[in-house]
Amino acid sequence: MPCVNIEKNRCKGCELCVTACPQQIIRMSTEINVKGYFYAEVFDQPRCIGCTLCGLTCPDLAITVGVNAVVYRFFDSPITIGGAS
């Protein structure tokens, strides 16, 4: 299962991760970090699909996504292109 880790004291509250998350499981905290910003937090971890878009968009590198060796299958059958299999 994917796991999103947000280092709250590195976050500056830009909200780019909130917008980037396709599952909409990241929100801004109501608490303030040591820098004086409202930081991002994950509120529904089990819904994470491990896409890493939150981490890729974070300018402060405050987000890491661990996937724990889970492989997601996006297609049940092989993809064929131009009739070749």
C-alpha positions, 0 to 999 in steps of 0.5 A: 500500500502506498504511503505519503509522508509530508515533513510538516516543518519543510512545507511552506503551504503553497497547496500545489500538492492539494491541487495535484492529488487525483484522489483529493486526499491531501488538505491543509492543516489547521495547525501551523508549523515552525515556519509559521505556515499551514502545512499539507496533511494526508487525511485519507491514506488508504485511498492513495494510489501511489502516483507520486504527483504530490511529491513531484509538484512539491517545490520544497521536497517535503513529500515522499511517497513509499509504495512498499513493493506493490505493483499496480496493474492498469490493464488486464490484457497485453496492449496491442499496437497495429495488430501486433501482440 
